[in-house]
């Protein structure tokens, strides 16, 4: 495995989804190091065409391979955020749509 890069988008997503609720303050470099550690220390939980998803300590990131290097494209959230997102958005898509009788 080559170098691991982290996009600014991934760092912004981490700040919006985690730091805004915890009140912690981290620099962009600290966030990028944390997200790179998710890839190096974590496990690949899903392999999809063109990218993969890694998870470590409840944090999940989407990674794409760029030659020998890996690039963290986006931060998918921690366990609490992903559970909320699944309950609110993903399950709604699978529900039957009922037309109101007029």
Order of alpha helices (4+ residues) and beta strands (2+ residues): beta-alpha-alpha-beta-beta-beta-beta-alpha-alpha
